[in-house]
Amino acid sequence: MLERLTFTTTNTILYCQRWQATVAFYQNVFNLPVNFSSEWFIEFQLSDTARLSIADERRATVKSSLGRGITLTFQVENIQEAWQHLRDKGGNPGAVRQHAWGAQVFYLSDPEGHRLEIWSANESA
């Protein structure tokens, strides 16, 4: 009997009303590589084992939450470089600030309203 499940990959699927704008955001602002795409679904590669997919709710059985109750978090090596990249690409990131759990963090939203948290461990942490 398994003691615990072991996953080879993970994928978060966001169901969106603003599908085209949300796809363009992750393609053009985050520059994510595409693993798979169709007329209503696209899968981006975040890392060797993590994926982010965007589905058009008009073609899916699951509907959009319009970003309510969802925060996607992404850890980066260099918070200032990530902030500058997203600003330069029109991502409109908020200010970098110190978080209570010992990290630097900033927030932005995708076109569907999903809250994105970009963070980096403090060098002294």
C-alpha positions in Angstrom: 0.0 0.0 0.0 1.2 3.5 -0.8 2.3 5.6 2.1 1.7 8.8 0.1 1.1 9.8 -3.5 4.1 10.9 -5.5 3.4 13.3 -8.4 5.5 13.5 -11.5 3.9 16.8 -12.6 1.4 19.3 -11.3 -0.9 21.6 -13.4 -3.1 24.4 -12.3 -6.0 25.2 -14.7 -7.5 28.6 -14.7 -11.0 28.8 -16.4 -11.4 32.3 -17.9 -14.0 34.5 -19.4 -11.2 36.8 -20.8 -9.4 33.8 -22.3 -7.6 35.5 -25.1 -6.4 38.4 -22.9 -5.3 36.0 -20.2 -3.4 33.8 -22.6 -1.7 36.8 -24.1 -0.7 38.0 -20.6 1.1 34.8 -19.7 2.7 34.5 -23.2 3.8 38.1 -23.5 4.3 39.3 -20.0 5.6 36.1 -18.4 7.1 34.7 -21.6 6.1 31.2 -20.7 6.8 28.4 -23.1 3.8 26.6 -24.5 3.5 22.8 -24.1 0.1 22.4 -25.8 -2.5 24.6 -27.3 -5.9 24.3 -29.0 -8.7 26.7 -29.9 -9.8 27.0 -26.2 -7.1 25.6 -24.0 -3.4 26.3 -23.6 -0.8 24.7 -21.3 2.3 26.6 -20.3 5.4 25.1 -18.8 6.5 26.7 -15.5 9.3 24.3 -14.7 10.2 20.7 -15.5 7.4 19.5 -13.2 4.9 22.3 -13.0 2.3 23.6 -15.6 -0.2 26.4 -15.8 -3.2 26.0 -18.1 -5.7 28.6 -19.3 -9.1 27.3 -20.4 -11.9 29.2 -22.2 -14.9 28.8 -19.9 -17.2 28.9 -22.9 -15.9 25.5 -24.0 -15.4 24.0 -20.6 -17.8 22.5 -18.0 -16.1 24.6 -15.2 -16.8 28.3 -15.1 -14.5 31.2 -14.2 -14.2 32.3 -10.6 -13.3 35.8 -12.0 -10.1 35.5 -9.9 -12.0 35.5 -6.6 -10.3 33.4 -3.9 -7.3 32.5 -6.0 -3.6 33.5 -5.5 -0.9 31.9 -7.6 2.5 32.2 -6.0 5.8 32.1 -7.9 9.2 32.0 -6.2 12.0 33.7 -8.1 15.7 34.0 -7.5 15.9 37.8 -7.9 12.9 39.8 -6.9 14.1 43.1 -8.3 14.9 41.6 -11.8 11.5 39.9 -11.8 9.7 43.1 -10.8 11.6 45.1 -13.5 10.9 42.4 -16.2 7.1 42.5 -15.4 7.0 46.3 -15.3 8.9 46.5 -18.6 6.4 44.0 -20.2 3.3 46.0 -18.9 2.4 43.6 -16.1 1.8 46.5 -13.7 3.4 44.9 -10.6 2.9 46.6 -7.2 5.8 47.7 -5.0 8.3 45.2 -3.6 7.9 45.0 0.1 9.1 42.9 3.1 6.6 40.1 4.0 6.1 39.0 7.6 7.3 35.5 6.9 10.8 36.7 5.9 10.6 37.3 2.2 10.4 40.1 -0.3 7.1 40.1 -2.3 5.0 42.0 -4.8 1.6 41.4 -6.3 -0.1 41.9 -9.6 -3.2 40.5 -11.3 -3.8 38.8 -14.7 -6.6 40.0 -17.0 -9.1 37.5 -15.4 -8.4 39.0 -12.0 -6.3 36.2 -10.5 -3.9 37.5 -7.8 -0.3 36.7 -8.6 2.3 36.8 -5.8 5.9 36.9 -6.8 8.4 36.4 -3.9 12.0 35.7 -3.1 13.6 34.6 0.1 15.6 37.2 1.9 19.3 36.7 1.5 19.7 36.7 5.2 16.9 34.2 5.7 
